[in-house]
Amino acid sequence: MAKRSKLTLKPLGRRTSYKAAHCETARELCANGLTDREIADELGVNVATLYRWRIDFPEFRDAMQAGKSVADDRVERSLYARAVGYEWNACKPFMPAGATVPVIATYREHVPPDVNAATFWLKNRRGNTWRDKSETIVRHVSQMTDAQLEAIARGDNARVIDHDTAQPVPRMSPDQQPTPQALQHKR
């Protein structure tokens, strides 16, 4: 391998094909929901080159993040609308008997709430209440800490089984205040 002179240091390797105009193109493509691989194809580069540009050029990374944020916000709004239901203006063409031109009728179409979309939304936004996993703690009440007993009284997502009776310890409704007598186990 030949030594390079200290006076004529030139970068090794091929020049980058990156251009500042790629920022706006990448932002628009991200906003339209394209994947990194699809963006790389549109820019005529390998996806590894796209990843390297995100490291080497902060303005490119920021443009991609801004575009992806736009697409994510749109999906979030759509998921919410699907979860709660929505209405939209629709058109339906009719051809009355004897008419020479179709008649277009506009009306409001109602899309009912979707249970799956609502469940997905709530699991992500209120995970402590809506998650699939619930914990079951089997302990003698006298061995529990005050914090654990207060959590039961608040109705947190854990079921507690009384060791003596093997029955679930009843939860208190949120409007009930736990009293020391309610939190103590009678022997």
N, C-alpha and C positions, 0 to 999 in steps of 0.2 A: 504494500500500500504506500502510495507516495505521500510525503510529508507536505503539509500546506505551510506556506510562508506566513509568519505572524503579521506581515504588512498587508497581505491581500486576503483577509478573511472574508469569504463569501459563504452565504448560507448553503448548506448541503441539501440535496434533494430537489424535488420539483417545486416550482412556484405554486402557490395556492390559486385555485380558481375562484376564490371568494371575491364577491363584489358587494359594495355597500347596498346596492339595489336588492340584493337577496333578502335583506331584512324585511322590507315591506312585502315582498312576495311571500316569504315564509309566514309573516303575521297573517296575511289574508288567507293562506292555505290552512293554517291552524284554526283560524276563526270559522272556516267552512267545515271543520271536523276531520281533516285528513290526518292520517297517522304519519309518524316520522318516516317510515319507509316510502309512503306515497309522496311525501314532500321531497324526499331525496330524489325520487324518480322524476318529479316535476322539475327539479333544479338540475337534473342530469348528473348527479353525483351518487356515490355509494352512501349507504346509511352511516357507515363508519366515518365518512368525511363530514356528514352532517353533525354527528356527535362531536367531532374534533372542532368544528367551527363554533359549536356552542361553548366549548372550553376556551378557545383562542380569541373569540370575538364576543365580548360581553353584550354589545348592542344587538347582536344576532340572537343570543340567548334570551335577552329581555323581550325582543320582538316576538319570538316563539311563545314565551310565557304569556305575553299579553294576548296573543291570538288564541291560545288554548283556554285562557280565562274567559274569553268571549263565548267560545263554544260550550264550555262547562256551565256558564251562567244560563245559556239558552236551554241546555238539557235540564238544569235544575228547575227553571221556570216551567218547562213542559211536564216534568215529573210531578211538580206541585199541582199544576192544572189538571192533570190526569187523576191525581189522588183525590181532589175535591170536586171534580166534575167541572164542565164548562159548556158554554153555548157558542155557536158560531152561525154566521149567515150562510145559507146554502141555496143553491138554485136547482130547479128541476124543470127540464123542458117537457112540454105536453104538445101533442098534435091533436087538437079537437077535430071531430068529424066534420068534413067539408072545408076545413081550413087549408090555405095554401102555404102558410108560414107557421112554424111552431111558436107556441106561447111559452115564455119562460116565467115560472113562478118562483119567487124568492120566499124563503121562510127561515125561522130560527130552528136549528137542530140542537137538541140537548144530548150531550155525552155524559152518562151517569158516572159518579165516582168509581174508581177502580180500587177494589180492596187490596190487591197486590201492591199497587203503587203507594197506597196509603200506609200499608204495613212496612214497606221498604223505607219510606220517608221517616216514619216514626222510629224504626229501629236505628236509623242513623242519627236522627235529631234528638231522640229521647231514649237512648240505649239502655239506661238503667231501668226504665219502666217497661220497655217493649222488647228487650232482647229475648231470644229463645231459651237461653240457659238460665235456670233458676237454681239457686243453691239450697241444699237441704242440710241443715246442721243438726246433728243429733248430740245433745248434751243435757246434762242435768242442769236445771235452771239455776241451782245454787252455785254452779261452777262458772256461770256467765258473768261477764263484766257489765258494769252499768251501761257502757256505750253499746254493747250488744243488745241489752234489754231495751234501751231507748230506741235502737234501730228497729226492733220488733214492734214496739209501740207505734213508731212512725209508719209502719207498713212497708218497709224496704223489701226488696225482692227475695228475701230468704225465708224459707219455712223452717220452723223450729219444732222439733219433736220432743215432748216431755219424756224423759228417760223412764220414769216410774210407770206412767200409764200407756206409753207408746202411742199417744194421741198428739196431733198437732196442737201447739200452743196457739190459742186464738189471737188473731191480730186485732189491735184496737183501731177503730176508725180514726181518721186524721183529726176529727173535731174533739175527740176525747183526749184529755190530758192524763198522762200516766201518773199514778200516785205511787208513793213508796209501797203501799200495801199491794197494789196490783203487780209491782215488779218483784216482790219477794215471794219465794217459794215457801209454801206452808209444809212443815214436816209432820 
